[in-house]
Amino acid sequence: MSRWKELPAELHPQVHQLIVRLRRSKDHSELSTRQLAAKTGYSAKSWQRYLNGRSLPPREAVEAMALIGGDDPSRLLVMHEIAAQRWAEGRTVSAGTPEDPSATPDHTPGRQQPYGRYLRAAVAAGAVVTVVSVSAALLLAVRLTEARAQLAHDRGAAVSTTLPTVSESLVPVIYTCRLQQVDGRWYAGLSRTSDILLSNTQVGLEVAEAQCLLRRAGAEPGDVDGVFGPKTRRAVERMQRQHGLIVNGVVDPPTWQALREGVPS
């Protein structure tokens, strides 16, 4: 028997599908909500709300859960994009739900009754326009998420090495940065990669190399422990912002190039 509580009946099916997928990833990770909070930076109470359908998790939380639970991040992020549209749509519909018709006062006779008919017609026309606008926005969102998924797939195909992620058996290690410049490019003596993607919860020498180069660039990532945590992500975002890169918190090839070739801040 599943230990999960039944999700609210009013959830849209696509929101329901996302939460069930997140629950499956959490079960696969065998982590408690407190352990999950320690690894993702989101509190245990927040994860309880996300996994019980009381609030929609942010994009970063979904990505972190996918990496920890061994799920496909690209697929989960596409599901999150669509679920976010459905969630917003559901809130809009709830806010615009009319009151109980039985509580509506009767029409007064005379000249006020035609005015009521005109008002209802105007409201109906406005509702039609709203539905058409929402449908067009949803179609655009679906196409956008498909394009993002394809881009993520293409980038993932270029990475030949799958990096490990944070686990319970991880032993803390502090690495030494041995910075040197070779042919105009900086290295810290831990890895010579320039194209491996690094993001939340990943661990290893490549992460430690990036932390050394972030520290050299003036974006303090915390301890050089080879663990890609919240401090490292914030340091990556600061460094990307300073160099005019796309601020996504991921060490991608453009970010590696800026870390390897940049001058200290």
FIBA-873089 format. One record per residue: residue in one letter; y, z, x of N, C-alpha, C, O, CB in turn. Coordinates in steps of 0.05 Angstrom, whole numbers, padded with zeros to 5 digits, always signed. Each point is the difference from the previous one (the first is absolute). Glycine has a CB too. Layout:
N
aYZXYZXYZXYZXYZX
...
END
This chain:
265
m-00024+00000+00017+00024+00000-00017+00025+00000+00018+00001+00014+00020-00026+00011-00057
s+00045-00040+00029+00024-00002+00015+00017+00025-00004+00001+00011-00022-00001-00061+00018
r+00013+00060+00025+00017+00023-00002+00028-00007-00009+00017+00018-00004-00045+00004+00039
w+00034-00048-00037+00027-00008-00006+00006+00004-00030-00017-00003-00017+00015-00031+00054
k+00027+00042-00043+00009+00002-00028+00003-00028-00011+00006-00019+00014+00017+00064-00004
e-00025-00046-00037+00004-00026-00013+00029-00008+00002+00018+00017-00005-00056-00008-00027
l+00044-00034+00038+00027-00009+00003+00014-00002-00028-00014-00004-00020+00001-00021+00063
p+00040+00027-00044+00014-00002-00025-00006-00027-00014-00001-00021+00013+00037+00051+00005
a-00041-00028-00044-00007-00024-00015+00022-00021-00001-00005-00024-00004-00025+00052-00024
e+00055-00019+00031+00022-00019-00003+00005-00016+00025+00018-00017+00000+00002+00048-00032
l-00035-00026+00054+00004-00015+00024-00007-00030-00004-00019-00006-00013+00010+00047+00040
h+00025-00059-00016-00006-00028-00001-00026-00005+00016-00005+00013+00020+00054-00025-00024
p-00066-00007-00005-00026-00004+00014+00003-00006+00030-00017+00009+00016+00000-00027-00058
q+00039+00004+00050+00003-00006+00029+00009+00025+00016-00007+00002+00023+00018-00050-00035
v+00004+00066-00001+00006+00025+00013-00025+00017+00002-00005+00013+00020+00053-00014-00038
h-00063+00001-00004-00026+00015-00001-00018-00010+00023-00013+00016+00013+00017-00009-00063
q-00005-00033+00054-00018-00012+00020+00009+00009+00028-00017+00006+00017+00008-00046-00047
l+00035+00040+00035+00010+00009+00026-00008+00029+00006-00009+00006+00022+00048-00038-00026
i-00035+00050-00016-00006+00028+00005-00030+00004+00004-00008+00017+00017+00048-00004-00045
v-00057-00027+00013-00029+00002+00004-00007-00009+00028-00017+00012+00013+00009-00020-00062
r+00021-00013+00059-00005-00010+00028+00009+00022+00020-00014+00004+00020+00019-00053-00035
l+00017+00062+00011+00010+00021+00018-00019+00024-00001-00006+00012+00021+00053-00027-00028
r-00057+00022-00017-00020+00022-00002-00025-00007+00016-00011+00018+00014+00029-00006-00059
r-00027-00037+00044-00023-00008+00014+00004+00002+00031-00018+00009+00014+00006-00040-00052
s+00036+00024+00047+00006+00002+00028+00001+00029+00009-00010+00007+00022+00036-00049-00024
k-00015+00060-00015+00000+00028+00007-00028+00011+00001-00007+00015+00019+00052-00010-00040
d-00062-00012+00002-00028+00009+00001-00014-00009+00025-00015+00014+00013+00014-00015-00063
h+00007-00024+00058-00012-00011+00024+00009+00015+00025-00016+00003+00019+00013-00048-00041
s+00028+00054+00022+00010+00014+00024-00011+00029+00002+00001+00012+00021+00041-00040-00024
e-00052+00039-00020-00010+00027-00001+00021+00021+00008-00007+00021+00011-00039-00040-00002
l+00071+00013-00014+00022+00018+00006+00010+00015-00024-00001-00011-00022+00015-00019+00060
s-00006+00055-00035+00014+00014-00022+00028-00009-00002+00010-00015+00018-00039+00055-00011
t+00043-00033-00028+00028-00008-00003+00017+00012+00022+00020-00012+00008-00026+00008-00058
r-00001+00028+00059+00016+00012+00022-00004-00015+00026+00019-00005+00015-00023+00050-00037
q-00021-00053+00028-00005-00016+00024+00013-00027-00003+00010-00011+00020-00053+00035-00013
l+00043-00035-00031+00013-00026-00004+00030+00002+00004+00012-00018+00011-00048+00006-00044
a+00048+00035+00024+00029+00004+00005+00006+00001+00029+00020-00010+00009-00017+00034-00053
a-00020-00010+00060+00005+00003+00028-00001-00027+00015+00014-00004+00020-00033+00050-00022
k+00003-00065-00008-00004-00025+00014+00020-00021-00009+00005-00020+00014-00053+00031-00009
t+00060-00008-00029+00017-00021-00011+00030+00008-00001+00017-00018-00003-00056+00002-00023
g+00045+00042+00027+00028+00009-00003+00008+00003-00029+00023+00008-00005-00013-00031+00047
y-00027+00018-00061+00005+00005-00029-00014+00026-00008-00023+00004+00007+00029-00054-00016
s+00008+00067-00006-00011+00027-00006-00025-00002-00018-00006-00020-00013+00052+00038+00017
a-00061+00004-00003-00025+00001-00017+00007-00002-00030-00014-00013-00015-00008+00042+00051
k+00044-00017-00044+00009-00002-00028+00006-00029-00007-00006-00009-00022+00023+00056+00023
s-00004-00061+00017+00007-00028-00005-00026-00016-00004-00002-00017-00018+00044+00021+00045
w-00062+00000-00009-00025-00015-00003-00014+00007-00026-00013-00017-00012+00009+00016+00062
q+00006+00026-00059-00012+00008-00026+00013-00016-00023-00014-00008-00018+00003+00054+00037
r+00038-00049-00017+00013-00015-00021-00008-00030+00001-00005-00012-00020+00044+00044+00022
y-00040-00043+00023-00007-00028+00003-00028-00005-00011-00005-00020-00015+00035+00017+00055
l-00049+00020-00032-00028-00006-00007-00008+00008-00028-00022-00006-00010+00012+00013+00058
n+00028+00007-00062-00005+00007-00028+00018-00017-00019+00000+00005-00024-00013+00041+00038
g+00027-00066-00003+00015-00018-00017+00025+00010-00011+00011-00011-00019-00054-00008+00008
r+00054+00041+00022+00025+00011-00010+00024-00012+00013+00022+00001-00012-00045+00042+00003
s+00020-00055+00032+00022-00015+00012-00012-00022+00018-00023+00002+00009+00054+00039-00010
l-00015-00062+00006-00010-00023+00016+00005+00006+00029+00022+00005+00008-00013-00037-00046
p-00030+00029+00055+00004+00005+00029+00018-00021+00013-00001-00023-00009-00044+00046+00010
p+00061-00016+00019+00016-00020+00014-00018-00019+00017-00024+00006+00005+00062+00026-00004
r-00027-00054+00007-00015-00020+00015-00012+00011+00026-00023-00006+00007+00054-00029-00026
e-00015+00052+00033-00010+00011+00025-00024+00018-00004-00019+00001+00016+00065-00003+00002
a-00046+00018-00040-00023+00017-00006-00025-00016-00006-00022+00008+00008+00054+00027-00026
v-00029-00057+00004-00023-00018-00006-00011-00011+00025-00025-00002+00004+00044-00009-00049
e-00002+00002+00063-00009-00012+00026-00014+00021+00016-00021-00006+00012+00059-00026-00013
a-00028+00057+00002-00013+00021+00016-00027+00006-00012-00019+00004+00016+00064+00015-00004
m-00048-00017-00038-00025+00006-00013-00021-00022+00006-00023+00006+00006+00047+00019-00042
a-00015-00050+00036-00018-00023+00006-00011+00003+00028-00024-00004+00005+00049-00026-00037
l-00008+00036+00051-00009+00003+00028-00018+00023+00004-00020-00002+00015+00062-00019+00000
i-00036+00044-00028-00017+00023+00003-00027-00003-00014-00021+00008+00011+00062+00020-00008
g-00041-00041-00027-00024-00003-00015-00016-00024+00007-00021-00005-00012+00043+00028-00024
g-00013-00039+00055-00015-00024+00008+00001-00023-00019-00017-00017-00001-00013+00047+00024
d+00052-00031-00040+00003-00022-00019+00018-00021+00012+00011+00003+00022-00016+00029-00060
d+00007-00055+00024+00016-00023+00009+00029+00005-00006+00008-00001-00024-00047-00030+00018
p+00057+00037+00025+00028+00006-00006+00014-00023-00014+00016+00005-00019-00015+00024+00059
s-00007-00054-00033+00014-00022-00012-00006-00001-00030+00018-00004-00016-00020-00022+00059
r-00024+00029-00050-00008-00001-00028+00013+00023-00016+00010-00004-00022-00053-00018+00036
l+00043+00046-00002+00011+00023-00014+00030-00003-00004+00011+00009-00020-00047+00020+00039
l+00050-00040+00001+00029-00004-00003+00007-00020-00021+00020+00003-00014-00015+00009+00062
v-00022-00033-00051+00005-00019-00022-00004+00013-00026+00016-00003-00019-00032-00034+00048
m-00006+00054-00032-00004+00014-00025+00023+00019-00005+00008+00004-00024-00057-00007+00031
h+00061+00015+00014+00022+00019-00004+00025-00015-00010+00014+00010-00018-00032+00019+00054
e+00023-00053-00025+00023-00016-00009-00001-00005-00030+00019+00003-00015-00016-00024+00061
i-00027+00012-00055-00003-00007-00028+00001+00026-00017+00012+00000-00022-00040-00040+00034
a+00015+00062-00003+00000+00025-00015+00029+00010-00003+00007+00012-00020-00053-00001+00037
a+00063-00014+00005+00027+00009-00001+00016-00014-00022+00016+00012-00014-00018-00001+00063
q-00003-00038-00052+00013-00015-00021-00009+00010-00028+00016+00004-00018-00014-00044+00049
r-00028+00045-00034-00010+00009-00025+00010+00028-00007+00006+00006-00023-00047-00034+00030
w+00043+00045+00014+00010+00027-00004+00029+00000-00009+00007+00014-00019-00039+00003+00055
a+00048-00034-00023+00028-00002-00008+00003-00012-00028+00016+00009-00016-00003-00014+00064
e-00030-00015-00054+00000-00012-00027-00007+00020-00021+00012+00001-00021-00024-00045+00041
g-00008+00061-00014-00009+00020-00020+00022+00021-00005+00003+00008-00023-00049-00015+00038
r+00061+00014+00006+00022+00020-00004+00022-00012-00016+00013+00013-00017-00025+00009+00060
t+00017-00048-00039+00022-00014-00015-00008-00001-00030+00017+00005-00017-00004-00032+00058
v-00038+00020-00046-00009-00002-00028+00001+00028-00013+00008+00002-00023-00037-00041+00035
s+00021+00060+00003+00000+00027-00012+00029+00008-00007+00005+00013-00020-00046-00001+00046
a+00060-00018-00007+00028+00008-00005+00011-00015-00024+00018+00010-00013-00012+00000+00061
g-00016-00034-00054+00011-00016-00022-00016+00002-00025+00006-00015-00019+00012-00015+00053
t-00038+00048-00036-00016+00003-00025+00017+00011-00022+00013+00020+00003-00054-00013+00024
p+00041-00021-00051+00017+00009-00022-00011+00026-00012-00023+00006+00004+00036-00053-00013
e+00003+00061-00005-00007+00025-00013-00019-00007-00024-00003-00023-00008+00046+00045+00022
d-00055-00001-00025-00018-00002-00023+00016-00013-00023+00021+00011-00008-00048+00029+00023
p+00017-00062-00027+00014-00013-00022+00004+00018-00023+00019-00003-00016-00038-00040+00030
s+00001+00064-00018+00003+00017-00023+00025+00018+00003+00010+00010-00020-00059-00010+00014
a+00059+00003+00031+00024+00016+00004+00026-00016-00003+00021+00012+00001-00048+00017+00029
t+00024-00055-00034+00024-00017-00003+00011+00002-00028-00015-00003-00019-00003-00028+00054
p+00044+00036-00038+00011+00003-00027-00001-00026-00015+00001-00022+00012+00029+00058+00004
d-00032-00035-00042+00000-00024-00017+00026-00015+00002+00021+00012+00006-00052+00011-00037
h+00029-00050+00027+00025-00016+00000+00017+00007-00024-00010+00006-00022-00014-00043+00045
t+00050+00038-00018+00018+00005-00021+00006-00026-00015+00000-00021+00013+00021+00059+00012
p-00017-00038-00051+00005-00024-00015+00027-00012+00007+00016+00012+00013-00045+00005-00050
g+00033-00041+00028+00026-00013+00002+00002-00017+00026-00020-00013+00007+00040+00050-00033
r+00003-00036+00039+00005-00018+00022-00013+00009+00026-00002-00016+00019+00044+00004-00041
q-00052+00038+00024-00011+00009+00025-00028-00012+00005-00008-00001+00023+00034+00043-00028
q-00041-00050-00016-00027-00010+00004-00001-00026+00016-00016-00002+00018+00004+00024-00061
p+00029-00043+00038+00000-00024+00016+00006+00007+00030-00011-00013+00018+00026-00014-00058
y+00003+00046+00045+00006+00008+00027-00025+00010+00015-00005-00006+00023+00052+00017-00037
g-00064+00004-00001-00025+00010+00011-00019-00023+00008-00013+00001+00020+00019+00041-00047
r-00007-00063+00009-00017-00022+00007+00010-00015+00025-00017-00007+00017+00007+00002-00066
y+00036+00002+00051+00011-00013+00024-00006+00016+00025-00007-00011+00021+00044-00009-00048
l-00035+00046+00025-00005+00018+00023-00030-00003+00009-00006-00002+00024+00042+00034-00039
r-00054-00031-00005-00029-00003+00007-00005-00027+00013-00016-00002+00018+00004+00033-00056
a+00025-00052+00028-00005-00026+00011+00010-00001+00029-00013-00012+00018+00018-00009-00063
a+00018+00033+00051+00011+00001+00027-00019+00015+00019-00004-00008+00022+00051+00005-00041
v-00057+00026+00009-00019+00016+00016-00025-00016+00006-00010+00001+00023+00028+00041-00043
a-00029-00056+00000-00024-00016+00004+00005-00022+00021-00017-00005+00017+00003+00015-00064
a+00037-00023+00045+00007-00022+00019+00002+00012+00028-00010-00012+00019+00034-00014-00055
g-00012+00049+00039+00002+00013+00026-00027+00007+00011-00005-00002+00024+00049+00020-00037
a-00063-00009-00004-00026+00007+00009-00015-00025+00010-00014+00002+00020+00013+00036-00053
v+00004-00061+00020-00012-00024+00009+00010-00008+00027-00016-00008+00018+00011-00007-00065
v+00031+00017+00051+00012-00007+00026-00011+00018+00022-00006-00009+00022+00048-00008-00045
t-00045+00043+00017-00010+00019+00019-00029-00006+00008-00007+00001+00023+00038+00034-00042
v-00047-00042-00001-00028-00006+00005-00002-00025+00018-00016+00000+00019+00002+00020-00063
v+00030-00040+00039-00001-00024+00016+00009+00006+00029-00012-00010+00019+00022-00018-00060
s+00011+00045+00044+00009+00007+00027-00020+00015+00015-00005-00005+00024+00051+00006-00041
v-00059+00019+00003-00021+00016+00014-00023-00017+00008-00012+00003+00022+00026+00037-00048
s-00022-00059+00009-00023-00018+00006+00006-00017+00025-00017-00003+00017+00005+00002-00065
a+00037-00009+00049+00007-00016+00024+00001+00017+00025-00008-00009+00021+00035-00021-00050
a-00018+00055+00027+00001+00017+00023-00028+00007+00009-00005+00002+00024+00048+00017-00040
l-00061-00014-00003-00028+00006+00008-00014-00023+00013-00014+00003+00020+00012+00029-00058
l+00008-00056+00028-00012-00024+00013+00010-00003+00028-00016-00006+00018+00013-00016-00062
l+00029+00026+00048+00011-00001+00027-00012+00021+00018-00006-00005+00024+00049-00013-00043
a-00047+00043+00008-00011+00022+00016-00029-00007+00008-00008+00006+00023+00037+00027-00046
v-00045-00044+00005-00028-00007+00007+00000-00021+00022-00016+00003+00019+00002+00007-00066
r+00031-00030+00045+00000-00020+00021+00009+00012+00027-00010-00008+00021+00020-00027-00055
l+00009+00053+00033+00010+00013+00024-00022+00017+00013-00004-00001+00024+00050+00001-00042
t-00061+00015+00002-00021+00016+00011-00023-00017+00012-00012+00007+00020+00023+00029-00053
e-00016-00059+00020-00021-00018+00011+00009-00010+00027-00016-00002+00018+00002-00011-00065
a+00040+00006+00049+00010-00010+00026-00001+00022+00021-00007-00006+00023+00037-00026-00047
r-00024+00057+00017-00001+00022+00019-00028+00005+00009-00006+00005+00023+00046+00015-00044
a-00059-00022+00002-00028+00005+00007-00010-00022+00019-00015+00007+00019+00007+00015-00063
q+00016-00047+00040-00008-00021+00018+00011+00004+00027-00013-00004+00020+00010-00027-00059
l+00029+00040+00041+00013+00005+00025-00015+00023+00015-00004-00002+00024+00048-00014-00042
a-00050+00037+00003-00014+00023+00013-00028-00009+00010-00009+00009+00021+00034+00023-00051
h-00038-00050+00014-00026-00010+00009+00002-00016+00025-00016+00002+00018+00001-00002-00065
d+00036-00018+00049+00004-00016+00023+00005+00017+00025-00010-00006+00022+00027-00031-00051
r+00000+00058+00025+00006+00017+00023-00025+00015+00009-00005+00003+00024+00053+00002-00040
g-00064+00005-00004-00024+00015+00007-00020-00017+00015-00014+00010+00017+00022+00018-00057
a-00009-00055+00033-00019-00017+00013+00007-00004+00030-00018-00007+00016+00010-00016-00059
a+00033+00027+00050+00008-00003+00028-00007+00023+00018+00002-00001+00024+00035-00028-00040
v-00045+00052+00003-00006+00024+00015-00030+00001+00005-00016+00001-00018+00055+00024-00002
s-00047-00026+00046-00028-00002+00006-00013+00028+00003-00025+00001+00000+00034-00043+00023
t+00007+00063-00022-00011+00027+00004+00007+00017-00024+00023+00001-00008-00020-00005+00057
t-00023+00018-00060+00005+00019-00022+00003+00028+00012-00018+00010+00012-00008-00039-00045
l+00050+00041+00029+00005+00026+00012-00011+00022-00016-00002-00002-00025+00043-00017+00044
p-00050+00041-00006-00010+00023-00015+00023+00014-00014+00023-00004+00006-00060+00010+00026
t+00030+00011-00052+00020+00015-00015-00005+00030+00004-00021+00007+00011+00026-00044-00045
v+00013+00053+00024-00002+00029+00003-00025+00010-00014-00005-00008-00022+00055+00012+00025
s-00065+00014+00010-00024+00012-00011+00000+00029+00005+00016+00010+00017-00041-00053-00011
e+00007+00058-00019-00001+00029+00003-00009+00007+00028+00008+00022+00010-00019-00017-00058
s-00004-00022+00062-00010+00006+00026+00019-00007+00023-00007+00003+00023-00038-00011-00041
l+00069-00001+00011+00019-00008+00020+00009+00023+00017+00009+00021-00011+00007-00058-00019
v-00018+00035+00056+00008+00022+00018+00028-00007+00011+00004-00022+00011-00052+00032+00002
p+00068+00007-00016+00027-00006+00009+00001-00005+00030-00012+00014+00016+00030+00014-00053
v-00004-00050+00045+00003-00007+00028+00029-00007+00004+00013-00013-00017-00061-00005+00020
i+00059+00026+00020+00027-00007+00007-00002-00019+00024-00011+00006+00021+00031+00038-00038
y-00009-00068+00013-00002-00021+00021+00025+00001+00018+00021+00009-00008-00048-00038-00023
t+00024+00019+00055+00022-00002+00020+00010-00028+00001-00015-00019+00003-00005+00056+00024
c+00046-00040-00030+00013-00027+00001+00006-00007+00029+00015+00015+00014+00005-00008-00060
r-00031-00029+00055+00005-00009+00027+00015-00027-00002-00012-00021+00003-00029+00044+00016
l+00067-00021-00025+00016-00024-00006+00004-00016+00026+00007+00010+00021+00016+00014-00059
q-00027-00050+00035+00007-00019+00021+00007-00027-00012-00010-00007-00022-00020+00032+00055
q+00046-00040-00019+00009-00026-00010-00014-00022+00017+00002+00000+00025+00043+00019-00040
v-00058-00037+00001-00015-00022+00014+00009-00026-00013-00003-00005-00024-00037+00034+00035
d+00052-00046+00005+00010-00026-00009+00019+00003-00024-00002-00016-00020-00040-00005+00036
g+00059+00041-00015+00020+00004-00021-00010+00013-00025+00015+00003-00019+00006-00043+00036
r-00047+00049-00017-00011+00014-00024-00009+00028+00008-00010+00005+00022-00006-00050-00040
w+00020+00064-00001-00006+00028+00006-00028+00007-00009-00010-00009-00021+00059+00020+00016
y-00062+00005+00022-00027+00010-00007-00001+00030+00007+00013+00009+00018-00034-00055-00009
a+00004+00061-00024-00003+00029+00004-00027+00007+00012-00006+00023+00003+00037-00016-00041
g-00047-00028+00046-00025+00006+00013-00023+00007-00019-00021+00009+00010+00047+00005+00028
l-00022-00017-00064-00021+00008-00019-00012-00025-00015-00024+00001-00007+00047+00043+00001
s-00008-00064+00002-00010-00025-00013+00020-00022+00007+00024+00004+00003-00047+00022-00041
r+00013-00051+00040+00017-00023+00005+00002-00018-00024+00010-00023+00003-00023+00026+00045
t+00005+00007-00072+00001-00017-00024+00029-00006-00008+00018+00015+00006-00062+00005-00020
s+00047-00042+00001+00026-00008-00011-00002-00011-00029+00019-00010-00011-00003+00001+00058
d-00041+00011-00058-00003-00012-00027-00016+00017-00019-00002-00007-00024+00005-00036+00046
i-00015+00065-00013-00016+00017-00019+00019+00014-00020+00020+00012+00009-00056-00005+00027
l+00029-00008-00061+00016+00014-00021-00006+00030+00000-00024+00007-00001+00026-00050-00027
l+00018+00059+00029-00003+00029-00001+00015+00011-00024+00023-00007-00005-00028+00010+00055
s-00008+00014-00066+00013+00012-00023-00012+00028-00005-00015+00010+00016+00023-00056-00036
n-00001+00058-00003-00007+00028-00006-00029+00006+00004-00017-00016-00007+00054+00016-00025
t-00043+00023+00044-00026+00013+00004-00017-00013+00022-00022+00009+00005+00024+00003-00053
q+00008-00033+00061-00016-00012+00021+00003+00017+00026+00020+00013+00004-00014-00059-00024
v-00027+00045+00037+00000+00016+00024-00010-00017+00023-00012-00021-00004+00005+00064-00022
g+00013-00034+00051-00010-00013+00023+00021-00006+00022+00023+00008-00003-00057-00028-00027
l+00025+00007+00051+00018-00005+00023+00022-00019-00008+00023+00003+00011-00061+00004+00019
e+00034-00025-00048+00021-00019-00008+00023+00016-00014+00023-00006+00005-00057-00031-00010
v+00027+00057-00011+00020+00016-00013+00016+00016+00021+00024+00002-00001-00052+00001-00041
a+00013+00009+00062+00014+00015+00021+00018-00018+00016+00022+00008+00008-00061+00023-00006
e+00031-00056+00004+00017-00019+00014+00026-00005-00016+00021+00000+00012-00062-00022+00008
a+00038+00018-00046+00024-00005-00016+00018+00025-00001+00024-00003+00001-00050-00029-00029
q+00014+00056+00028+00016+00024+00000+00016+00003+00026+00023+00008+00000-00057+00014-00030
c+00021-00029+00052+00015+00001+00026+00023-00019+00000+00022+00007+00008-00065+00005+00015
l+00039-00037-00033+00021-00020+00000+00022+00007-00020+00024-00005+00004-00057-00029+00009
l+00026+00047-00036+00020+00010-00019+00017+00021+00013+00025+00000-00003-00056-00010-00035
r+00018+00028+00052+00016+00021+00014+00019-00012+00021+00023+00009+00002-00061+00024-00009
r+00029-00054+00021+00017-00013+00020+00024-00014-00014+00022-00001+00011-00062-00005+00019
a+00035-00004-00055+00021-00014-00014+00019+00019-00014+00020-00008-00012-00051-00029+00005
g+00026+00064+00009+00018+00019-00012-00007+00008-00029+00016+00014-00013+00019-00033+00042
a-00058+00009-00039-00009+00007-00027-00023+00021+00003-00023-00008+00004+00036-00038-00023
e-00007+00071+00018-00019+00022+00006-00022+00001-00020+00005+00005-00024+00032+00021+00046
p-00063-00031-00014-00022+00000-00018-00015+00027-00002-00021+00001-00013+00016-00049+00022
g+00015+00068+00005-00015+00025+00002-00018+00000+00024+00005-00014+00019-00003+00019-00069
d-00024+00010+00048-00019+00001+00022-00014-00027+00004-00005-00015-00019-00003+00064+00010
v+00003-00056+00034-00015-00025+00006-00030+00008-00002-00013+00004+00021+00050-00024+00010
d-00047+00021-00056-00027+00009-00005-00019-00022-00009-00023+00005-00006+00042+00039-00005
g-00008-00069+00009-00017-00022-00009-00007+00000-00030-00018-00014-00009-00001+00014+00054
v+00034+00016-00060-00004+00002-00029+00025-00011-00014+00022+00010+00004-00052+00031+00001
f+00026-00061-00022+00023-00013-00014+00005+00017-00026-00012-00005-00021+00000-00042+00040
g+00030+00066-00016+00007+00017-00023+00028-00005-00010+00012-00020+00008-00043+00055+00010
p+00041-00017-00036+00027-00005-00012+00022-00001+00021+00018-00017-00003-00034+00041-00037
k+00015-00008+00062+00021-00001+00020+00000-00027+00014+00021-00011+00005-00025+00061+00001
t-00020-00060+00001-00001-00026+00013+00010-00022-00018+00014-00018+00009-00053+00034+00018
r+00032-00015-00053+00009-00020-00019+00031+00000-00001+00013-00021+00000-00056+00026-00027
r+00055+00019+00025+00029+00001-00002+00013-00010+00026+00021-00013-00001-00025+00052-00030
a-00009-00034+00054+00011-00010+00025-00001-00031+00001+00018-00013+00009-00033+00056+00014
v-00007-00054-00033-00003-00029-00002+00022-00012-00017+00013-00020+00007-00063+00023+00000
e+00055+00010-00030+00021-00010-00019+00027+00001+00013+00016-00019-00003-00043+00034-00036
r+00033+00007+00054+00026+00002+00014+00003-00023+00021+00021-00013+00001-00021+00063-00009
m-00021-00054+00023+00000-00020+00021+00003-00028-00013+00016-00016+00010-00044+00045+00020
q+00014-00035-00051+00002-00026-00014+00029-00004-00011+00011-00022+00002-00060+00024-00014
r+00060+00019+00001+00027-00002-00010+00020-00006+00022+00019-00016-00004-00031+00048-00033
q+00009-00019+00060+00018-00004+00023-00001-00028+00011+00020-00011+00010-00024+00059+00000
h-00020-00061-00012-00004-00026+00012+00002-00023-00021-00006-00023+00006-00022+00044+00029
g+00036-00014-00060+00003-00021-00020-00026-00012-00010-00001-00023-00009+00044+00014+00030
l-00065+00025-00019-00026-00010-00008-00005+00008-00029+00015+00015-00012-00033-00012+00059
i-00003-00014-00059-00008+00009-00027-00010+00029+00001-00018+00006+00016+00005-00054-00029
v+00026+00065-00002-00006+00029+00001-00024+00005-00019+00003+00004-00024+00046+00008+00035
n-00073-00011+00001-00024+00004-00016-00017+00023+00011-00021+00007-00012+00021-00055+00000
g+00008+00061+00034-00014+00023+00011-00027-00008+00013-00016+00018+00005+00038+00009-00040
v-00026-00053+00039-00025-00010+00012+00006-00012+00027+00019-00016+00002-00040+00008-00048
v+00005+00015+00066+00004-00013+00027-00014-00027-00001-00025-00002+00004+00028+00047+00020
d+00012-00066-00030-00011-00027-00002+00009-00016+00025+00014+00011+00017-00013-00009-00068
p-00009-00027+00054+00007-00015+00025+00030-00001+00006+00007+00004+00023-00047-00031-00032
p+00059+00023-00011+00028+00001+00007+00009+00027+00011+00016+00002+00018-00008-00036-00053
t-00020+00056+00024+00007+00027+00009-00010+00004+00028+00013+00012+00017-00013+00005-00064
w-00025-00026+00052-00011+00003+00027+00018-00015+00020+00006+00011+00022-00053-00008-00040
q+00056-00027+00011+00017-00015+00018+00026+00015+00007+00008+00001+00023-00027-00044-00042
a+00031+00055-00002+00025+00015+00004-00006+00025+00017+00017+00007+00017+00001-00024-00061
l-00041+00030+00041-00006+00023+00016-00006-00007+00029+00007+00014+00018-00026+00008-00059
r+00006-00045+00044-00007-00009+00028+00024-00010+00015+00002+00005+00024-00048-00017-00041
e+00064-00001+00004+00022-00014+00014+00027+00014-00003+00019-00007+00015-00044-00035-00022
g+00028+00061-00011+00026+00012-00005+00009+00018+00023-00015+00008+00017+00005-00010-00064
v+00036+00007+00047+00012+00019+00019+00002+00027-00012+00003+00002-00025+00023-00039+00047
p-00028+00059-00007+00002+00027-00011+00026+00004-00015+00021-00010+00009-00051+00027+00028
s+00029-00002-00059+00024+00007-00015+00015+00023+00013+00021+00009-00009-00042-00024-00033
END
